[in-house]
Amino acid sequence: MSEVLALTSELIRRRSVTPDDAGCQALIAARLAQAGFTTEQLRFGAVDNLWATHGSGPTLVFLGHTDVVPNGPEGDWASPPFEPTISDGYLYGRGAADMKSGVAAMVVALEAFVARHPEHAGRIALLLTSDEEGAENLDGIRRVAETFRQRGERIDWCLVGEPSSRQRLGDLIRVGRRGSLSGTLRVHGVQGHVAYPELAVNPIHALAPALAELAAESWDAGNADFPPTSFQVSNIAAGTGAANVIPGHLTVAFNFRYSTASSAQGLRERTEAILGRHGLDFDLEWNLSGEPFLSPADGKLREVVIGVCRELCGSAPEESTGGGTSDGRFIAPLGAEVVELGPCNATIHKANERIAVSELERLPGLYLAVAERVLAEGAGETR
């Protein structure tokens, strides 16, 4: 069994459902300490975060998470979700793709890098959290980034190991991400009997025209790097459960995935203006979980990752800013260039999550090549 396959399997065995790390980071910290890394545990609340560094100077960080989403009904799985199982050339288990394979590949690559280049230029690091899959991420990389900002921690380049590939390893990389802005809208009415609407105010009826306008609004046209901003309602709740009662309140949850063509403040102002024009009595709470970010087209890390994929995977990758969010959104504001490269994402968060063993075994080589080209090459072999 290869080193990366063995480590991935060992991580899968640990039932690290958000935010429980279940000992994954302790295992990794011990390995990296033996390889010469300085390790620091950053525990905030119930969340474990690991910061491991080697060298000094301009810094390349590999970023990942050890937590996984719940497995769902075990009857939907062909094998136990936390028992790594190899079948037909695939490794099965919760986290096999998202993202214990990426974490294991990073660890193996970092060990190989410092063994080959003990006096490498710059600093190489690994940053892990156990709260990437959580709803708020308050004590994960968001909190770590705040800590780094306060103590002046330098990050120049950040490679995120999230599963970015579609059909085969290295066919797509993320060179940026859209921002995510969520709102919880509460519209106030007056409860009453459906037979006497003149004595009530129906918040559903009151909101309907405004909601139609919000859904039809063109927020921006996007730009060369990002698609247009999208507005999506994810939940609507009202009523007492009785068919003859006009509800007194209505709650709507919605989300903007927005490009650099818009700002969070602008979206908030335009939304509230539309609601105000319709004369609604409402409260609105906002949650900004991340601003959009983009790796520059001529950025060093972006160019290196494209070159590594071209040479080791057979073709240049698609450069995308689509998909959801990642923890890279907290690192980019520190001034880092952020690129995401990882295994195929077709089975993430599903029952029978899996990764092709052949692709898993190639993944450390990609990460090692990136590290060598960013740090060891072109910058000398001295710290």
N, C-alpha and C positions, 0 to 999 in steps of 0.2 A: 504494500500500500504506500502510495506517495506521501510525502510529508504534508502537503496541503490537503489532501484527501483525509488523512488521519486527523489533522487539526480541525478541519470543518466538521467531521463526524463527532469529535469530542465536544465541540461547541453546540452542535445540535442536541446532544444528550442533555444539556443543561436547559431546563425549562424556564427560560428567561423572558417571560411574558411581561411587557411594559408595566411598571418600571423596574422590575426585578432583574438584576444582572445575573443572578444564580451562579456567581463564581467565575463567569467568563473572563472578566477583566483581570482578576487575580491570576488566573492561568497565564494570560497574555503578558501581564506585567513581569511575572517570574521569568518567562522566556526572554523577554527583551532586556531585562536587567542582566541576565547571564550573557547576553550578547554585547553588553557594554552601554546600554541605554540608561539614562537617568529617568526614573518614573515618579510620577506624582499623582496621588489619588485626590480627586476633587469631588467630594460628596456633598451634595446640596439636597436637603430634605431626604426623600427616599430614593434619590437618583445617584447612581455611580457614574463618574466620569474619569477617564484615564488620560494623562498627558505624559508621553514618553518621548524623550529627545536624545539626539546624538550629534555632537559637534556644536559649532557656533557660527553666527553670521546669517546671511540671507537664508530664509527658511522655507523648505518644502514640507507641507503637512499632508499626510494621508488621513482622511476623515471617514469614520464609519460608526455603526451602532451595533450593540450586542443584544438589544431587545428585539422581540418579535411580537406579532399580533397573536391573539388567541387562535387556537387551532380549529375551533368549531366542533361540531359533532364528530367524534372519533369514528363513527360508523361510515362517514363519508371518505375515510382514508383507506387505502389499500394496505397500509402498514402503519404501525403506531407513529404519530407525528413527531415524537421526541426520541424515536429509536431510528438512527440513520440506517437506511436500507438501500442497497445497490441492486437495481433490476434493469435489465435491458440497456445497460450503459448509462443509466441515470442514478444520481444520488438523491433519495427522497428524504424529506423531513421538513418540519417547520423551520424556516430560516435558511434552507438550502440555497435559495436564490437571494433572499432579502433578509439579512445580507451577511450571514455567517461565512459564506464562501468568500465574499469580498474581504471580510475582516481577516480570515485565515490567510488568504493570498497576500494581503498587505504585510502581515507579520512575517511570513516566509520570505517575501521580497526584501523587507527591511533587514532581516538577519543576513541574507545573502549580500546585500549592499554593503553593510559595514564590514563584513568578512572580506569582501573584495577590495574595499576602499576604506581602510581604517583611518586614513588621514585625509578624508574627503574634504572638499571645500564646503562651506556653508553648514547649515544645520538641517537634519532630516528628523521628522517627528511623526508620531501617530497620536491621533485624538479620537477617543471613543466615548460614547454616551450610552446609557441604558434607557433613554427617554426620547428616542426619535419618533416612535410610533404613537406616543401619547397625544392627547387632544390639545394640550396647552404648551408642552415643551418648556415649561417655566424654569425647571432646574437642570435642563440638559445643556445643549450647546448654546442656547440663548444666554443662559446664566454664565457659562464658561466664557463666552465672548465678552460679556460685561466685565468679568474678572480680568481677562487679558487686556482689555482696554484700560482698566484702572492701573494695571502694573506695567503698561507699555510693552506688552508682548508683541513681537514682530512676526507676521506671517506674510510671506511674499507670494507663495503659490500654494494652492490647496487642490488636491486630487480627491474627489469624493468617489467612493467605491460602490455607490448605489447601482442596482441593476439597470443599466441604460440600454443595453443591446436589444434588438428586436428578434431577428431570425437567427443570427449567429454572432459569436463574440466579436466585438469591435465594429459592428456595422453602423452604430449610432453612438454619438457622444452628446452630452448636454454641455453647451457652452454658455448657458444662462438659464434663468427661470423667471417666469412671470411672478408678479406680486400677488399676494392673497389678502383680501380685505373682506371681512365678514360683518354682517349686521344682524341684530335681533330687534325687530320692530314690533311694538305693542300698540295696537290701535284701540282706543277707548270708545265704547258706545254706551247704550243704556239697555239693560236687560228688560225683557217684557214678553208678553204672550204674542204668539204669531198671529192671533186673530185681531190684535189691537196694535198694529204697527205704528199708529199715530202716537202711541204712548211710549214708544221705544226708539232707539237709534241702533240700527244694525251695522256693526263695524265691518262685516263682510261686504255688504253692499257699498258702504262708504269707501272701502279700500279698493274695490274692484277696478274702477277707472284709473286710479293712480298706479295700480299694479300693472295694468295693461300698458300704460305709458312707459313705466320702467322697463318692462320686458321688450318693448318695441324700440327703445332708445338706442341710437348709435353712439356709443361712448367715445370711440375713436376708430380710426382706420388702421391701427397698428402701424408698423414700419418695416423696414427691410429685415429686421432681426426678430420681430415679434408679430404674432397674429393680432387681430383686433381684440380689444378688451371684451370679456363676456360677463353677463349678469345672469345668475341662475338662482331660482328659489329652491331651497332644499326641504323646507317643511312649513306647513300651515296648520295651526291648531286653533279651534274655537268651539264653543258650544258646551252644553251641560250633559249631552248624551240624550236629551229628550227632544223629540221631533217638534214639539209645540212651544219651544222656548227660543226667543231671539237672544243670542249671546250678548254678554256685556263687554267682552274683550276678544281680541284676535291677536295671535302671535305669529309672526312670520320670520323664518330664518333664511337668509340669502347670502350669496358670496359673489364677489368680483374677483376674477383672475385677470389682472391688468398688466399692460405692457408699459414700456418706458414712454409711450406716447401720452400717458395719463399719470396723474399723481393721486395718492390716497386722499389728500386734502380736497382736490378737485372733485373726485368721485363722491366724497361725503357731501360736499356743498351742493352738487347737482342733484343728488338723491333727495336731500332735505328740501331743496327748492321745489321739486316735483310734488313731494308729499304736502308741502305747505300750500301750493297752488290749489290743491283739491280740498282744502279746508279741514283736514283731518286733525283730530285730537290724538296725538301720538307721543310715545317715548321711543327713542332709538339709541341702542348701545352698539358701539363699534369695537371691532377687534382686528388690529393689523398684525398678521402673523409673519409678514415678511415683505420687504420691498423687492421690486424686480432688480435683477442684476445681469450683467453681460460681460463675458470675457472678451477683451479686445481682439479683433481679427488678427492683429500682428503680435499678440501676446506670446511670450516665450512658452508657457505651459501649453497653450492651445496648439501652437505649431509642433511642439514635441509630441503631444498625444496623437495628433493627426499622423505625424510621420511614423510613430511606433505602430499604430493600427495598420497603416499602409504596408509596412514592411513585415510585420509579424502576423497580420490577419488577412493579408492578400489584397486589400483595397482600401481606399480612403473612406473614412466614416462619414455618414450624414451628420451635419452640425446642426443641432436642434435646440430650441428654447421651450419646447412643449412639455407636456406632462404636468405633474403636480408640483409640490415643493420639496425641497430637501434641506438638510441642515447647512448646506452651503450658503443659504440666505443669511445666516448669522455671521459667517466668516467673511463674506464679500465686503461688508461695510468696514472691516478692519483694514481694508486696502489690499486684500489678497486677490490675485487672479484665480478664479475657480472654474474647474472643468470636472465633469462627471464621466467616469468610465467604469463599467462593470458588466456582469454577465447578463444573459437574456432575462427579460422580465415577464415572460408569458404566463408564468404560474404563480407570481407573487401574490400573497394574501389568499390563495386558493387552497382547497384540499388537494393533497398529493403534490404539494410544492416540490420542485425538483430542479436539478442542474445537471447538464451532461458532464460526465466525468472527464471526457476529453477536453472540454472547455475549461473546467475547473483547473485541470493540471497545467493549462497554458496561461492561466491568469497571473500567477506570480511573475512569470517572465515578462509580461506586459508592464507590470508595476515596477519591476527591477529596471527595465529599459528606460522607463520614464525617469526614474530617480537618477540613473547614470547620466542621462542626457541633460537633465536640469542642473545637477550638482557636480558630478564627477568629471564631465567633459566640459571643455571650454572655460573652466574656472580654476584649473590647476588641481593638484592633489594635496594641497596643504590647507589647513584651517586658518 
